[in-house]
Amino acid sequence: MTVQNSGGLIFPVTFPITISEVVWLPLDQLPLPKQTTKYTQLQQDSYATHMAGLPTRDTFDRLDEGFAALEAAVDSPFRAP
């Protein structure tokens, strides 16, 4: 995989410094879906439980772990040649 962790600061640092983090929007701030299905409520509940208000980096860390596990699996199409 071509995933690399990088630091969040750039030097030289100028004070006062602002450190912020990107987080997923609360459910009530998302646009309404253009169409709904029988799964819409479950999807919204899942988003509210597992993503809303949480740092986006947590989601991408979990994706990285999942793809690493897939890559390690025997006969995985994600395994490097």
N, CA, C and O atoms as a Maestro MAE file, in Angstrom:
{
 s_m_m2io_version
 :::
 2.0.0
}

f_m_ct {
 s_m_title
 :::
 protein
 m_atom[324] {
  # First column is atom index #
  i_m_mmod_type
  r_m_x_coord
  r_m_y_coord
  r_m_z_coord
  i_m_residue_number
  s_m_chain_name
  s_m_pdb_residue_name
  s_m_pdb_atom_name
  i_m_atomic_number
  :::
  1 25 0.837 -1.184 0.000 1 A "MET " " N  " 7
  2 3 0.000 0.000 0.000 1 A "MET " " CA " 6
  3 2 0.877 1.241 0.000 1 A "MET " " C  " 6
  4 15 1.991 1.241 0.524 1 A "MET " " O  " 8
  5 25 0.361 2.268 -0.585 2 A "THR " " N  " 7
  6 3 1.095 3.535 -0.598 2 A "THR " " CA " 6
  7 2 0.416 4.527 0.328 2 A "THR " " C  " 6
  8 15 -0.103 5.559 -0.097 2 A "THR " " O  " 8
  9 25 0.436 4.181 1.601 3 A "VAL " " N  " 7
  10 3 -0.137 5.041 2.628 3 A "VAL " " CA " 6
  11 2 0.992 5.472 3.539 3 A "VAL " " C  " 6
  12 15 1.809 4.652 3.957 3 A "VAL " " O  " 8
  13 25 1.038 6.750 3.845 4 A "GLN " " N  " 7
  14 3 2.092 7.269 4.692 4 A "GLN " " CA " 6
  15 2 1.496 8.210 5.718 4 A "GLN " " C  " 6
  16 15 0.650 9.044 5.396 4 A "GLN " " O  " 8
  17 25 1.937 8.072 6.941 5 A "ASN " " N  " 7
  18 3 1.528 9.018 7.971 5 A "ASN " " CA " 6
  19 2 2.441 10.225 7.892 5 A "ASN " " C  " 6
  20 15 3.653 10.085 7.723 5 A "ASN " " O  " 8
  21 25 1.872 11.387 8.013 6 A "SER " " N  " 7
  22 3 2.682 12.597 8.000 6 A "SER " " CA " 6
  23 2 2.267 13.486 9.154 6 A "SER " " C  " 6
  24 15 1.127 13.442 9.618 6 A "SER " " O  " 8
  25 25 3.203 14.285 9.605 7 A "GLY " " N  " 7
  26 3 2.932 15.187 10.712 7 A "GLY " " CA " 6
  27 2 2.013 16.317 10.307 7 A "GLY " " C  " 6
  28 15 1.817 16.580 9.120 7 A "GLY " " O  " 8
  29 25 1.463 16.973 11.284 8 A "GLY " " N  " 7
  30 3 0.516 18.030 11.020 8 A "GLY " " CA " 6
  31 2 1.076 19.428 11.197 8 A "GLY " " C  " 6
  32 15 0.347 20.405 11.033 8 A "GLY " " O  " 8
  33 25 2.351 19.546 11.528 9 A "LEU " " N  " 7
  34 3 2.936 20.870 11.737 9 A "LEU " " CA " 6
  35 2 3.944 21.178 10.647 9 A "LEU " " C  " 6
  36 15 4.616 20.284 10.133 9 A "LEU " " O  " 8
  37 25 4.040 22.438 10.305 10 A "ILE " " N  " 7
  38 3 5.026 22.910 9.346 10 A "ILE " " CA " 6
  39 2 5.896 23.931 10.067 10 A "ILE " " C  " 6
  40 15 5.390 24.823 10.748 10 A "ILE " " O  " 8
  41 25 7.192 23.793 9.912 11 A "PHE " " N  " 7
  42 3 8.119 24.691 10.584 11 A "PHE " " CA " 6
  43 2 8.666 25.698 9.600 11 A "PHE " " C  " 6
  44 15 8.816 25.346 8.430 11 A "PHE " " O  " 8
  45 25 8.972 26.909 9.978 12 A "PRO " " N  " 7
  46 3 8.904 27.407 11.347 12 A "PRO " " CA " 6
  47 2 7.466 27.676 11.784 12 A "PRO " " C  " 6
  48 15 6.619 28.079 10.988 12 A "PRO " " O  " 8
  49 25 7.223 27.446 13.049 13 A "VAL " " N  " 7
  50 3 5.909 27.664 13.642 13 A "VAL " " CA " 6
  51 2 5.796 29.143 14.015 13 A "VAL " " C  " 6
  52 15 6.714 29.722 14.596 13 A "VAL " " O  " 8
  53 25 4.663 29.737 13.674 14 A "THR " " N  " 7
  54 3 4.408 31.129 14.024 14 A "THR " " CA " 6
  55 2 3.319 31.159 15.082 14 A "THR " " C  " 6
  56 15 2.278 30.520 14.926 14 A "THR " " O  " 8
  57 25 3.552 31.886 16.139 15 A "PHE " " N  " 7
  58 3 2.576 31.961 17.226 15 A "PHE " " CA " 6
  59 2 1.789 33.245 17.126 15 A "PHE " " C  " 6
  60 15 2.353 34.233 16.657 15 A "PHE " " O  " 8
  61 25 0.538 33.314 17.526 16 A "PRO " " N  " 7
  62 3 -0.216 32.205 18.093 16 A "PRO " " CA " 6
  63 2 -0.539 31.166 17.026 16 A "PRO " " C  " 6
  64 15 -0.735 31.504 15.859 16 A "PRO " " O  " 8
  65 25 -0.591 29.920 17.428 17 A "ILE " " N  " 7
  66 3 -0.817 28.813 16.512 17 A "ILE " " CA " 6
  67 2 -2.228 28.270 16.713 17 A "ILE " " C  " 6
  68 15 -2.722 28.189 17.838 17 A "ILE " " O  " 8
  69 25 -2.860 27.906 15.620 18 A "THR " " N  " 7
  70 3 -4.189 27.302 15.678 18 A "THR " " CA " 6
  71 2 -4.071 25.866 15.191 18 A "THR " " C  " 6
  72 15 -3.596 25.613 14.084 18 A "THR " " O  " 8
  73 25 -4.499 24.944 16.011 19 A "ILE " " N  " 7
  74 3 -4.496 23.535 15.622 19 A "ILE " " CA " 6
  75 2 -5.951 23.100 15.563 19 A "ILE " " C  " 6
  76 15 -6.691 23.230 16.538 19 A "ILE " " O  " 8
  77 25 -6.348 22.588 14.419 20 A "SER " " N  " 7
  78 3 -7.729 22.168 14.258 20 A "SER " " CA " 6
  79 2 -7.760 20.771 13.666 20 A "SER " " C  " 6
  80 15 -6.740 20.246 13.220 20 A "SER " " O  " 8
  81 25 -8.917 20.191 13.670 21 A "GLU " " N  " 7
  82 3 -9.094 18.855 13.126 21 A "GLU " " CA " 6
  83 2 -10.374 18.820 12.312 21 A "GLU " " C  " 6
  84 15 -11.369 19.447 12.677 21 A "GLU " " O  " 8
  85 25 -10.348 18.090 11.218 22 A "VAL " " N  " 7
  86 3 -11.515 17.944 10.364 22 A "VAL " " CA " 6
  87 2 -12.394 16.839 10.957 22 A "VAL " " C  " 6
  88 15 -11.923 15.733 11.221 22 A "VAL " " O  " 8
  89 25 -13.663 17.152 11.160 23 A "VAL " " N  " 7
  90 3 -14.601 16.177 11.712 23 A "VAL " " CA " 6
  91 2 -15.801 16.044 10.781 23 A "VAL " " C  " 6
  92 15 -16.113 16.950 10.008 23 A "VAL " " O  " 8
  93 25 -16.463 14.896 10.873 24 A "TRP " " N  " 7
  94 3 -17.689 14.681 10.094 24 A "TRP " " CA " 6
  95 2 -18.791 15.578 10.647 24 A "TRP " " C  " 6
  96 15 -18.887 15.780 11.858 24 A "TRP " " O  " 8
  97 25 -19.614 16.108 9.764 25 A "LEU " " N  " 7
  98 3 -20.720 16.979 10.168 25 A "LEU " " CA " 6
  99 2 -21.766 16.213 10.969 25 A "LEU " " C  " 6
  100 15 -21.936 15.009 10.777 25 A "LEU " " O  " 8
  101 25 -22.468 16.903 11.867 26 A "PRO " " N  " 7
  102 3 -23.624 16.281 12.519 26 A "PRO " " CA " 6
  103 2 -24.671 15.948 11.459 26 A "PRO " " C  " 6
  104 15 -24.770 16.624 10.435 26 A "PRO " " O  " 8
  105 25 -25.432 14.923 11.712 27 A "LEU " " N  " 7
  106 3 -26.432 14.460 10.754 27 A "LEU " " CA " 6
  107 2 -27.380 15.579 10.332 27 A "LEU " " C  " 6
  108 15 -27.736 15.685 9.159 27 A "LEU " " O  " 8
  109 25 -27.789 16.410 11.285 28 A "ASP " " N  " 7
  110 3 -28.758 17.467 10.956 28 A "ASP " " CA " 6
  111 2 -28.174 18.588 10.084 28 A "ASP " " C  " 6
  112 15 -28.918 19.459 9.634 28 A "ASP " " O  " 8
  113 25 -26.872 18.581 9.842 29 A "GLN " " N  " 7
  114 3 -26.257 19.574 8.965 29 A "GLN " " CA " 6
  115 2 -25.986 19.030 7.561 29 A "GLN " " C  " 6
  116 15 -25.502 19.760 6.696 29 A "GLN " " O  " 8
  117 25 -26.292 17.765 7.335 30 A "LEU " " N  " 7
  118 3 -26.118 17.178 6.007 30 A "LEU " " CA " 6
  119 2 -27.319 17.511 5.137 30 A "LEU " " C  " 6
  120 15 -28.426 17.692 5.645 30 A "LEU " " O  " 8
  121 25 -27.107 17.592 3.831 31 A "PRO " " N  " 7
  122 3 -28.263 17.810 2.947 31 A "PRO " " CA " 6
  123 2 -29.183 16.597 2.984 31 A "PRO " " C  " 6
  124 15 -28.731 15.473 3.204 31 A "PRO " " O  " 8
  125 25 -30.451 16.823 2.771 32 A "LEU " " N  " 7
  126 3 -31.403 15.718 2.735 32 A "LEU " " CA " 6
  127 2 -31.135 14.867 1.500 32 A "LEU " " C  " 6
  128 15 -30.726 15.393 0.465 32 A "LEU " " O  " 8
  129 25 -31.359 13.564 1.594 33 A "PRO " " N  " 7
  130 3 -31.149 12.717 0.419 33 A "PRO " " CA " 6
  131 2 -32.136 13.063 -0.689 33 A "PRO " " C  " 6
  132 15 -33.270 13.457 -0.416 33 A "PRO " " O  " 8
  133 25 -31.704 12.915 -1.944 34 A "LYS " " N  " 7
  134 3 -32.575 13.207 -3.085 34 A "LYS " " CA " 6
  135 2 -33.693 12.186 -3.184 34 A "LYS " " C  " 6
  136 15 -34.795 12.491 -3.642 34 A "LYS " " O  " 8
  137 25 -33.394 10.971 -2.748 35 A "GLN " " N  " 7
  138 3 -34.426 9.939 -2.703 35 A "GLN " " CA " 6
  139 2 -34.168 9.082 -1.471 35 A "GLN " " C  " 6
  140 15 -33.044 9.024 -0.971 35 A "GLN " " O  " 8
  141 25 -35.181 8.437 -0.999 36 A "THR " " N  " 7
  142 3 -35.030 7.578 0.163 36 A "THR " " CA " 6
  143 2 -35.402 6.155 -0.218 36 A "THR " " C  " 6
  144 15 -36.164 5.910 -1.154 36 A "THR " " O  " 8
  145 25 -34.837 5.229 0.539 37 A "THR " " N  " 7
  146 3 -35.146 3.817 0.356 37 A "THR " " CA " 6
  147 2 -35.482 3.240 1.714 37 A "THR " " C  " 6
  148 15 -35.493 3.954 2.717 37 A "THR " " O  " 8
  149 25 -35.751 1.962 1.743 38 A "LYS " " N  " 7
  150 3 -36.041 1.326 3.027 38 A "LYS " " CA " 6
  151 2 -34.804 1.326 3.934 38 A "LYS " " C  " 6
  152 15 -34.920 1.071 5.133 38 A "LYS " " O  " 8
  153 25 -33.621 1.610 3.373 39 A "TYR " " N  " 7
  154 3 -32.380 1.616 4.155 39 A "TYR " " CA " 6
  155 2 -31.982 3.005 4.651 39 A "TYR " " C  " 6
  156 15 -31.065 3.125 5.463 39 A "TYR " " O  " 8
  157 25 -32.642 4.034 4.186 40 A "THR " " N  " 7
  158 3 -32.232 5.403 4.508 40 A "THR " " CA " 6
  159 2 -32.139 5.647 6.004 40 A "THR " " C  " 6
  160 15 -31.143 6.199 6.472 40 A "THR " " O  " 8
  161 25 -33.140 5.256 6.758 41 A "GLN " " N  " 7
  162 3 -33.117 5.491 8.203 41 A "GLN " " CA " 6
  163 2 -31.968 4.738 8.875 41 A "GLN " " C  " 6
  164 15 -31.305 5.278 9.760 41 A "GLN " " O  " 8
  165 25 -31.733 3.495 8.458 42 A "LEU " " N  " 7
  166 3 -30.620 2.722 9.015 42 A "LEU " " CA " 6
  167 2 -29.279 3.371 8.681 42 A "LEU " " C  " 6
  168 15 -28.376 3.399 9.517 42 A "LEU " " O  " 8
  169 25 -29.150 3.890 7.469 43 A "GLN " " N  " 7
  170 3 -27.916 4.563 7.072 43 A "GLN " " CA " 6
  171 2 -27.705 5.837 7.895 43 A "GLN " " C  " 6
  172 15 -26.590 6.127 8.328 43 A "GLN " " O  " 8
  173 25 -28.767 6.580 8.100 44 A "GLN " " N  " 7
  174 3 -28.655 7.799 8.905 44 A "GLN " " CA " 6
  175 2 -28.312 7.464 10.358 44 A "GLN " " C  " 6
  176 15 -27.495 8.147 10.976 44 A "GLN " " O  " 8
  177 25 -28.925 6.430 10.897 45 A "ASP " " N  " 7
  178 3 -28.622 6.013 12.267 45 A "ASP " " CA " 6
  179 2 -27.160 5.579 12.386 45 A "ASP " " C  " 6
  180 15 -26.479 5.921 13.353 45 A "ASP " " O  " 8
  181 25 -26.691 4.830 11.402 46 A "SER " " N  " 7
  182 3 -25.307 4.367 11.409 46 A "SER " " CA " 6
  183 2 -24.339 5.549 11.327 46 A "SER " " C  " 6
  184 15 -23.339 5.588 12.043 46 A "SER " " O  " 8
  185 25 -24.637 6.505 10.458 47 A "TYR " " N  " 7
  186 3 -23.799 7.700 10.340 47 A "TYR " " CA " 6
  187 2 -23.762 8.446 11.674 47 A "TYR " " C  " 6
  188 15 -22.693 8.830 12.150 47 A "TYR " " O  " 8
  189 25 -24.931 8.645 12.269 48 A "ALA " " N  " 7
  190 3 -25.008 9.382 13.542 48 A "ALA " " CA " 6
  191 2 -24.223 8.669 14.639 48 A "ALA " " C  " 6
  192 15 -23.601 9.321 15.478 48 A "ALA " " O  " 8
  193 25 -24.245 7.351 14.639 49 A "THR " " N  " 7
  194 3 -23.571 6.575 15.675 49 A "THR " " CA " 6
  195 2 -22.059 6.486 15.453 49 A "THR " " C  " 6
  196 15 -21.282 6.615 16.399 49 A "THR " " O  " 8
  197 25 -21.647 6.266 14.207 50 A "HIS " " N  " 7
  198 3 -20.257 5.911 13.946 50 A "HIS " " CA " 6
  199 2 -19.400 7.006 13.322 50 A "HIS " " C  " 6
  200 15 -18.178 6.869 13.268 50 A "HIS " " O  " 8
  201 25 -20.015 8.091 12.850 51 A "MET " " N  " 7
  202 3 -19.211 9.097 12.163 51 A "MET " " CA " 6
  203 2 -19.466 10.528 12.623 51 A "MET " " C  " 6
  204 15 -18.514 11.278 12.841 51 A "MET " " O  " 8
  205 25 -20.709 10.916 12.774 52 A "ALA " " N  " 7
  206 3 -21.043 12.318 13.061 52 A "ALA " " CA " 6
  207 2 -20.229 12.872 14.224 52 A "ALA " " C  " 6
  208 15 -20.207 12.297 15.312 52 A "ALA " " O  " 8
  209 25 -19.570 13.980 13.982 53 A "GLY " " N  " 7
  210 3 -18.810 14.665 15.020 53 A "GLY " " CA " 6
  211 2 -17.446 14.066 15.312 53 A "GLY " " C  " 6
  212 15 -16.687 14.627 16.102 53 A "GLY " " O  " 8
  213 25 -17.117 12.936 14.692 54 A "LEU " " N  " 7
  214 3 -15.830 12.290 14.950 54 A "LEU " " CA " 6
  215 2 -14.792 12.752 13.926 54 A "LEU " " C  " 6
  216 15 -15.143 13.155 12.817 54 A "LEU " " O  " 8
  217 25 -13.511 12.691 14.304 55 A "PRO " " N  " 7
  218 3 -12.465 13.094 13.367 55 A "PRO " " CA " 6
  219 2 -12.456 12.208 12.120 55 A "PRO " " C  " 6
  220 15 -12.592 10.988 12.217 55 A "PRO " " O  " 8
  221 25 -12.298 12.823 10.960 56 A "THR " " N  " 7
  222 3 -12.245 12.053 9.717 56 A "THR " " CA " 6
  223 2 -11.039 11.119 9.713 56 A "THR " " C  " 6
  224 15 -11.081 10.059 9.087 56 A "THR " " O  " 8
  225 25 -9.965 11.500 10.405 57 A "ARG " " N  " 7
  226 3 -8.768 10.655 10.424 57 A "ARG " " CA " 6
  227 2 -9.064 9.291 11.028 57 A "ARG " " C  " 6
  228 15 -8.451 8.299 10.633 57 A "ARG " " O  " 8
  229 25 -9.997 9.221 11.985 58 A "ASP " " N  " 7
  230 3 -10.365 7.925 12.567 58 A "ASP " " CA " 6
  231 2 -10.957 7.006 11.509 58 A "ASP " " C  " 6
  232 15 -10.646 5.815 11.474 58 A "ASP " " O  " 8
  233 25 -11.802 7.545 10.656 59 A "THR " " N  " 7
  234 3 -12.420 6.761 9.591 59 A "THR " " CA " 6
  235 2 -11.357 6.257 8.625 59 A "THR " " C  " 6
  236 15 -11.362 5.086 8.245 59 A "THR " " O  " 8
  237 25 -10.450 7.135 8.232 60 A "PHE " " N  " 7
  238 3 -9.420 6.733 7.286 60 A "PHE " " CA " 6
  239 2 -8.431 5.756 7.913 60 A "PHE " " C  " 6
  240 15 -7.897 4.892 7.217 60 A "PHE " " O  " 8
  241 25 -8.179 5.879 9.219 61 A "ASP " " N  " 7
  242 3 -7.345 4.897 9.905 61 A "ASP " " CA " 6
  243 2 -8.003 3.521 9.861 61 A "ASP " " C  " 6
  244 15 -7.333 2.520 9.609 61 A "ASP " " O  " 8
  245 25 -9.321 3.468 10.107 62 A "ARG " " N  " 7
  246 3 -10.032 2.194 10.055 62 A "ARG " " CA " 6
  247 2 -10.025 1.608 8.648 62 A "ARG " " C  " 6
  248 15 -9.874 0.398 8.482 62 A "ARG " " O  " 8
  249 25 -10.185 2.454 7.636 63 A "LEU " " N  " 7
  250 3 -10.102 1.977 6.254 63 A "LEU " " CA " 6
  251 2 -8.720 1.410 5.959 63 A "LEU " " C  " 6
  252 15 -8.599 0.360 5.329 63 A "LEU " " O  " 8
  253 25 -7.681 2.098 6.410 64 A "ASP " " N  " 7
  254 3 -6.310 1.632 6.204 64 A "ASP " " CA " 6
  255 2 -6.112 0.260 6.849 64 A "ASP " " C  " 6
  256 15 -5.511 -0.631 6.249 64 A "ASP " " O  " 8
  257 25 -6.619 0.094 8.070 65 A "GLU " " N  " 7
  258 3 -6.496 -1.196 8.761 65 A "GLU " " CA " 6
  259 2 -7.252 -2.286 8.009 65 A "GLU " " C  " 6
  260 15 -6.764 -3.409 7.882 65 A "GLU " " O  " 8
  261 25 -8.430 -1.959 7.514 66 A "GLY " " N  " 7
  262 3 -9.220 -2.935 6.779 66 A "GLY " " CA " 6
  263 2 -8.544 -3.368 5.488 66 A "GLY " " C  " 6
  264 15 -8.510 -4.558 5.174 66 A "GLY " " O  " 8
  265 25 -8.001 -2.408 4.732 67 A "PHE " " N  " 7
  266 3 -7.309 -2.760 3.499 67 A "PHE " " CA " 6
  267 2 -6.020 -3.526 3.781 67 A "PHE " " C  " 6
  268 15 -5.646 -4.406 3.007 67 A "PHE " " O  " 8
  269 25 -5.334 -3.202 4.884 68 A "ALA " " N  " 7
  270 3 -4.133 -3.959 5.255 68 A "ALA " " CA " 6
  271 2 -4.498 -5.407 5.561 68 A "ALA " " C  " 6
  272 15 -3.765 -6.325 5.193 68 A "ALA " " O  " 8
  273 25 -5.629 -5.615 6.235 69 A "ALA " " N  " 7
  274 3 -6.081 -6.977 6.524 69 A "ALA " " CA " 6
  275 2 -6.440 -7.712 5.233 69 A "ALA " " C  " 6
  276 15 -6.122 -8.892 5.084 69 A "ALA " " O  " 8
  277 25 -7.097 -7.027 4.306 70 A "LEU " " N  " 7
  278 3 -7.420 -7.636 3.010 70 A "LEU " " CA " 6
  279 2 -6.154 -7.978 2.232 70 A "LEU " " C  " 6
  280 15 -6.065 -9.031 1.602 70 A "LEU " " O  " 8
  281 25 -5.193 -7.089 2.283 71 A "GLU " " N  " 7
  282 3 -3.942 -7.305 1.569 71 A "GLU " " CA " 6
  283 2 -3.197 -8.521 2.124 71 A "GLU " " C  " 6
  284 15 -2.539 -9.243 1.374 71 A "GLU " " O  " 8
  285 25 -3.298 -8.744 3.419 72 A "ALA " " N  " 7
  286 3 -2.595 -9.846 4.069 72 A "ALA " " CA " 6
  287 2 -3.286 -11.193 3.858 72 A "ALA " " C  " 6
  288 15 -2.676 -12.242 4.067 72 A "ALA " " O  " 8
  289 25 -4.538 -11.172 3.452 73 A "ALA " " N  " 7
  290 3 -5.288 -12.414 3.276 73 A "ALA " " CA " 6
  291 2 -4.714 -13.244 2.128 73 A "ALA " " C  " 6
  292 15 -4.229 -12.703 1.134 73 A "ALA " " O  " 8
  293 25 -4.779 -14.560 2.283 74 A "VAL " " N  " 7
  294 3 -4.294 -15.471 1.247 74 A "VAL " " CA " 6
  295 2 -5.104 -15.271 -0.026 74 A "VAL " " C  " 6
  296 15 -6.325 -15.126 0.033 74 A "VAL " " O  " 8
  297 25 -4.442 -15.263 -1.166 75 A "ASP " " N  " 7
  298 3 -5.065 -15.099 -2.480 75 A "ASP " " CA " 6
  299 2 -5.823 -13.778 -2.616 75 A "ASP " " C  " 6
  300 15 -6.791 -13.699 -3.372 75 A "ASP " " O  " 8
  301 25 -5.405 -12.771 -1.914 76 A "SER " " N  " 7
  302 3 -6.077 -11.479 -1.973 76 A "SER " " CA " 6
  303 2 -5.737 -10.749 -3.262 76 A "SER " " C  " 6
  304 15 -4.570 -10.703 -3.649 76 A "SER " " O  " 8
  305 25 -6.738 -10.172 -3.941 77 A "PRO " " N  " 7
  306 3 -6.429 -9.354 -5.123 77 A "PRO " " CA " 6
  307 2 -5.735 -8.046 -4.738 77 A "PRO " " C  " 6
  308 15 -5.236 -7.331 -5.607 77 A "PRO " " O  " 8
  309 25 -5.700 -7.732 -3.452 78 A "PHE " " N  " 7
  310 3 -5.043 -6.504 -2.988 78 A "PHE " " CA " 6
  311 2 -3.561 -6.729 -2.693 78 A "PHE " " C  " 6
  312 15 -2.825 -5.772 -2.451 78 A "PHE " " O  " 8
  313 25 -3.122 -7.988 -2.714 79 A "ARG " " N  " 7
  314 3 -1.722 -8.308 -2.406 79 A "ARG " " CA " 6
  315 2 -0.825 -7.807 -3.522 79 A "ARG " " C  " 6
  316 15 -1.122 -7.980 -4.704 79 A "ARG " " O  " 8
  317 25 0.274 -7.185 -3.131 80 A "ALA " " N  " 7
  318 3 1.236 -6.678 -4.123 80 A "ALA " " CA " 6
  319 2 1.907 -7.856 -4.809 80 A "ALA " " C  " 6
  320 15 2.188 -8.866 -4.164 80 A "ALA " " O  " 8
  321 25 2.173 -7.743 -6.122 81 A "PRO " " N  " 7
  322 3 2.813 -8.846 -6.842 81 A "PRO " " CA " 6
  323 2 4.235 -9.085 -6.377 81 A "PRO " " C  " 6
  324 15 4.909 -9.980 -6.887 81 A "PRO " " O  " 8
  :::
 }
 m_bond[323] {
  # First column is bond index #
  i_m_from
  i_m_to
  i_m_order
  :::
  1 1 2 1
  2 2 3 1
  3 3 4 2
  4 3 5 1
  5 5 6 1
  6 6 7 1
  7 7 8 2
  8 7 9 1
  9 9 10 1
  10 10 11 1
  11 11 12 2
  12 11 13 1
  13 13 14 1
  14 14 15 1
  15 15 16 2
  16 15 17 1
  17 17 18 1
  18 18 19 1
  19 19 20 2
  20 19 21 1
  21 21 22 1
  22 22 23 1
  23 23 24 2
  24 23 25 1
  25 25 26 1
  26 26 27 1
  27 27 28 2
  28 27 29 1
  29 29 30 1
  30 30 31 1
  31 31 32 2
  32 31 33 1
  33 33 34 1
  34 34 35 1
  35 35 36 2
  36 35 37 1
  37 37 38 1
  38 38 39 1
  39 39 40 2
  40 39 41 1
  41 41 42 1
  42 42 43 1
  43 43 44 2
  44 43 45 1
  45 45 46 1
  46 46 47 1
  47 47 48 2
  48 47 49 1
  49 49 50 1
  50 50 51 1
  51 51 52 2
  52 51 53 1
  53 53 54 1
  54 54 55 1
  55 55 56 2
  56 55 57 1
  57 57 58 1
  58 58 59 1
  59 59 60 2
  60 59 61 1
  61 61 62 1
  62 62 63 1
  63 63 64 2
  64 63 65 1
  65 65 66 1
  66 66 67 1
  67 67 68 2
  68 67 69 1
  69 69 70 1
  70 70 71 1
  71 71 72 2
  72 71 73 1
  73 73 74 1
  74 74 75 1
  75 75 76 2
  76 75 77 1
  77 77 78 1
  78 78 79 1
  79 79 80 2
  80 79 81 1
  81 81 82 1
  82 82 83 1
  83 83 84 2
  84 83 85 1
  85 85 86 1
  86 86 87 1
  87 87 88 2
  88 87 89 1
  89 89 90 1
  90 90 91 1
  91 91 92 2
  92 91 93 1
  93 93 94 1
  94 94 95 1
  95 95 96 2
  96 95 97 1
  97 97 98 1
  98 98 99 1
  99 99 100 2
  100 99 101 1
  101 101 102 1
  102 102 103 1
  103 103 104 2
  104 103 105 1
  105 105 106 1
  106 106 107 1
  107 107 108 2
  108 107 109 1
  109 109 110 1
  110 110 111 1
  111 111 112 2
  112 111 113 1
  113 113 114 1
  114 114 115 1
  115 115 116 2
  116 115 117 1
  117 117 118 1
  118 118 119 1
  119 119 120 2
  120 119 121 1
  121 121 122 1
  122 122 123 1
  123 123 124 2
  124 123 125 1
  125 125 126 1
  126 126 127 1
  127 127 128 2
  128 127 129 1
  129 129 130 1
  130 130 131 1
  131 131 132 2
  132 131 133 1
  133 133 134 1
  134 134 135 1
  135 135 136 2
  136 135 137 1
  137 137 138 1
  138 138 139 1
  139 139 140 2
  140 139 141 1
  141 141 142 1
  142 142 143 1
  143 143 144 2
  144 143 145 1
  145 145 146 1
  146 146 147 1
  147 147 148 2
  148 147 149 1
  149 149 150 1
  150 150 151 1
  151 151 152 2
  152 151 153 1
  153 153 154 1
  154 154 155 1
  155 155 156 2
  156 155 157 1
  157 157 158 1
  158 158 159 1
  159 159 160 2
  160 159 161 1
  161 161 162 1
  162 162 163 1
  163 163 164 2
  164 163 165 1
  165 165 166 1
  166 166 167 1
  167 167 168 2
  168 167 169 1
  169 169 170 1
  170 170 171 1
  171 171 172 2
  172 171 173 1
  173 173 174 1
  174 174 175 1
  175 175 176 2
  176 175 177 1
  177 177 178 1
  178 178 179 1
  179 179 180 2
  180 179 181 1
  181 181 182 1
  182 182 183 1
  183 183 184 2
  184 183 185 1
  185 185 186 1
  186 186 187 1
  187 187 188 2
  188 187 189 1
  189 189 190 1
  190 190 191 1
  191 191 192 2
  192 191 193 1
  193 193 194 1
  194 194 195 1
  195 195 196 2
  196 195 197 1
  197 197 198 1
  198 198 199 1
  199 199 200 2
  200 199 201 1
  201 201 202 1
  202 202 203 1
  203 203 204 2
  204 203 205 1
  205 205 206 1
  206 206 207 1
  207 207 208 2
  208 207 209 1
  209 209 210 1
  210 210 211 1
  211 211 212 2
  212 211 213 1
  213 213 214 1
  214 214 215 1
  215 215 216 2
  216 215 217 1
  217 217 218 1
  218 218 219 1
  219 219 220 2
  220 219 221 1
  221 221 222 1
  222 222 223 1
  223 223 224 2
  224 223 225 1
  225 225 226 1
  226 226 227 1
  227 227 228 2
  228 227 229 1
  229 229 230 1
  230 230 231 1
  231 231 232 2
  232 231 233 1
  233 233 234 1
  234 234 235 1
  235 235 236 2
  236 235 237 1
  237 237 238 1
  238 238 239 1
  239 239 240 2
  240 239 241 1
  241 241 242 1
  242 242 243 1
  243 243 244 2
  244 243 245 1
  245 245 246 1
  246 246 247 1
  247 247 248 2
  248 247 249 1
  249 249 250 1
  250 250 251 1
  251 251 252 2
  252 251 253 1
  253 253 254 1
  254 254 255 1
  255 255 256 2
  256 255 257 1
  257 257 258 1
  258 258 259 1
  259 259 260 2
  260 259 261 1
  261 261 262 1
  262 262 263 1
  263 263 264 2
  264 263 265 1
  265 265 266 1
  266 266 267 1
  267 267 268 2
  268 267 269 1
  269 269 270 1
  270 270 271 1
  271 271 272 2
  272 271 273 1
  273 273 274 1
  274 274 275 1
  275 275 276 2
  276 275 277 1
  277 277 278 1
  278 278 279 1
  279 279 280 2
  280 279 281 1
  281 281 282 1
  282 282 283 1
  283 283 284 2
  284 283 285 1
  285 285 286 1
  286 286 287 1
  287 287 288 2
  288 287 289 1
  289 289 290 1
  290 290 291 1
  291 291 292 2
  292 291 293 1
  293 293 294 1
  294 294 295 1
  295 295 296 2
  296 295 297 1
  297 297 298 1
  298 298 299 1
  299 299 300 2
  300 299 301 1
  301 301 302 1
  302 302 303 1
  303 303 304 2
  304 303 305 1
  305 305 306 1
  306 306 307 1
  307 307 308 2
  308 307 309 1
  309 309 310 1
  310 310 311 1
  311 311 312 2
  312 311 313 1
  313 313 314 1
  314 314 315 1
  315 315 316 2
  316 315 317 1
  317 317 318 1
  318 318 319 1
  319 319 320 2
  320 319 321 1
  321 321 322 1
  322 322 323 1
  323 323 324 2
  :::
 }
}
